[in-house]
Amino acid sequence: MAQKDVGNKIPIYKLKSTDEVMKYYDEWGNENKYNKDMVDWNYTGPKETVETFVKYEKNKDILIFDAGCGTGLVGLELKKHRFKNFHGADLSQTLLDTVPKNLYQKLQKVDLNQNIECEDNYYDAVMCVGTFTFGHVKPTALDEFIRVTKPGGLICFTINEGIYEQYGFDKKIKMLSIKKWQEIEFYKSDYIASKDVNAWLGLYRVK
Ligand SMILES: C[S@@+](CC[C@H](N)C(=O)[O-])C[C@H]1O[C@@H](n2cnc3c(N)ncnc32)[C@H](O)[C@@H]1O
């Protein structure tokens, strides 16, 4: 079967550099446009990811890092499931400015393609939804997620199906599975099914 051309489905997928991507979000974040589009597109990434996470994490007091939090859609899902302690990080100040007040305990402007300023073994879990996609964050971020997560903690993320092999996520995940983490779930999720874009959804436990 011919592979679907995911890169043509949504305009932002055409952008290559971080600067271009950030300029795009500066526009998209205005007047709640990003959030409205996510409702119109029936973007299910945050809901699906948090629902997968809560199957394995019952302690509502844990500290969670939401990497690439954007406008806070993952935080809203975590709150629905009665989690209380989560920090958000994103490179777009425009999107960070739209996050509902008091949803996250801490919000930081961070480039996830660089080392994260955080001590080792700090978080109980990491969520990263919608951020492993065209022109966004690269597989090396997974090393940093493992570093900042406590042994035994969970890392839960989506990877746009269009970049999974193209950006080397397949090889990276295989390598990390040798020593660094253990796979708990890995499946093709709906994600943005209305646009015919699906994502791999992974949940791993740090060794
Ligand atoms: C599709 S949005 C997903 C946002 C949110 N997690 C959600 O599910 O709605 C992708 C996010 O990745 C962020 N992003 C892109 N490149 C980044 C980078 N290098 N470092 C940190 N965040 C980045 C964007 O600013 C944007 O908020």
The ligand as an SDF file (V2000), in Angstrom:
LIG
                    3D

 27 29  0  0  0  0  0  0  0  0999 V2000
    0.9830   20.9360   18.1800 C   0  0  0  0  0  0  0  0  0  0  0  0
    1.5220   21.9080   19.5190 S   0  0  0  0  0  0  0  0  0  0  0  0
    1.0860   20.8700   20.8910 C   0  0  0  0  0  0  0  0  0  0  0  0
    0.8360   21.6660   22.1310 C   0  0  0  0  0  0  0  0  0  0  0  0
    0.1380   20.8940   23.2500 C   0  0  0  0  0  0  0  0  0  0  0  0
    0.9960   19.8820   23.8160 N   0  0  0  0  0  0  0  0  0  0  0  0
   -1.1440   20.3080   22.7220 C   0  0  0  0  0  0  0  0  0  0  0  0
   -1.2320   19.0690   22.6260 O   0  0  0  0  0  0  0  0  0  0  0  0
   -2.0450   21.0850   22.3970 O   0  0  0  0  0  0  0  0  0  0  0  0
    3.2870   21.7390   19.4500 C   0  0  0  0  0  0  0  0  0  0  0  0
    4.0080   22.5660   20.4930 C   0  0  0  0  0  0  0  0  0  0  0  0
    5.4190   22.3580   20.3860 O   0  0  0  0  0  0  0  0  0  0  0  0
    6.0560   23.5830   20.7010 C   0  0  0  0  0  0  0  0  0  0  0  0
    7.4280   23.5380   20.1780 N   0  0  0  0  0  0  0  0  0  0  0  0
    7.8410   23.4690   18.8940 C   0  0  0  0  0  0  0  0  0  0  0  0
    9.1860   23.4370   18.8210 N   0  0  0  0  0  0  0  0  0  0  0  0
    9.6230   23.4990   20.1080 C   0  0  0  0  0  0  0  0  0  0  0  0
   10.9200   23.5080   20.7000 C   0  0  0  0  0  0  0  0  0  0  0  0
   12.0300   23.4280   19.9710 N   0  0  0  0  0  0  0  0  0  0  0  0
   11.0000   23.5620   22.0480 N   0  0  0  0  0  0  0  0  0  0  0  0
    9.8720   23.6310   22.8140 C   0  0  0  0  0  0  0  0  0  0  0  0
    8.6260   23.6230   22.3200 N   0  0  0  0  0  0  0  0  0  0  0  0
    8.5020   23.5640   20.9730 C   0  0  0  0  0  0  0  0  0  0  0  0
    5.1710   24.6180   20.0220 C   0  0  0  0  0  0  0  0  0  0  0  0
    5.4050   25.9030   20.5050 O   0  0  0  0  0  0  0  0  0  0  0  0
    3.7940   24.0640   20.3390 C   0  0  0  0  0  0  0  0  0  0  0  0
    3.2990   24.5510   21.5520 O   0  0  0  0  0  0  0  0  0  0  0  0
  1  2  1  0
  2  3  1  0
  2 10  1  0
  3  4  1  0
  4  5  1  0
  5  6  1  0
  5  7  1  0
  7  8  2  0
  7  9  1  0
 10 11  1  0
 11 12  1  0
 11 26  1  0
 12 13  1  0
 13 14  1  0
 13 24  1  0
 14 15  1  0
 14 23  1  0
 15 16  2  0
 16 17  1  0
 17 18  1  0
 17 23  2  0
 18 19  1  0
 18 20  2  0
 20 21  1  0
 21 22  2  0
 22 23  1  0
 24 25  1  0
 24 26  1  0
 26 27  1  0
M  CHG  2   2   1   9  -1
M  END
$$$$
